[in-house]
Amino acid sequence: MATEAVIAPFYAPIGDKYGRRPVVLVLIAFWGVFAMGFGLSGSVITAVVMRGCCESLYTAPCPRTDSQWDCLLG
């Protein structure tokens, strides 16, 4: 949650400039890469760093709605 609080303010300007959908799709792709890195990590430090990267990408530039997919599906 701490990484989300630090990184979230940077998503809004990027989302405003390029649109929410492309930004969310790129974040999902990076999240998958970092999740694989977390799964394949060989040390505790690497696991903590990869988990922190995953958490920082979890917050998407999408307003809170009833459905988590509203910003992707329109």
N, C-alpha and C positions, 0 to 999 in steps of 0.2 A: 504494500500500500504506500510505502514511503516513496518508492520510485514513481508510482503513478502520480503522486502529488507534485513531484518535481518536474516530470516530463509533460504532463497534460497541458500546461499553458502553451507549449510549443506546437501542439497539434492544431489549434484553432486557426492561426494564420496560414498554416500550410493547407488546411482543409478549405479555407476561404479562397486561397489562390488557385488551387488545382481541383477543388471539388471534394466532397466527402467520400464518395464511392471509390475513386482511385486511391486515395490515401488509405482508406480502410483495407482495401485489397492488398496494397503493398505491406501494410502492417501485419496482416494475416500471414503473408508469405515469409516475412522476417521472423514472425513468431514461430512458424514451423521450423525454420532453420535453427533458431536458438533452442527450441524444445528438443530437436535432435541432438544438438550440442550438449544439452543438459543430460540427455539419456546416455550419451557416449562419453561423458566426462570421466576422467581417470583420477581426479583428486577432488577433495572437498572444496577447495578454493575455486576450481573451474566450475563445479556444480553451483556454487553460490553466485558466481558471476553470470552464468547462463540463466539461472533462475531470476536474477535481478533484471537481466535483459528481457526475459519473457514478460515479467511484470510491468516493465516500463512500456512495452508495446501493447499491453492489454487495453489500456485506456484509448478508446477511439474517439475521433472528433464527431461524435454523434450525440445528439441530446438524449437524455433518458426518456424512454418510452415504455409502453407495456411490452413490446416485443423487441428482443435484442437484434432482430434482423431488419427492422424498419429502415435503417439508414442504408442498407444494401439493396433492399428490394424496392425502395421508393414509396 
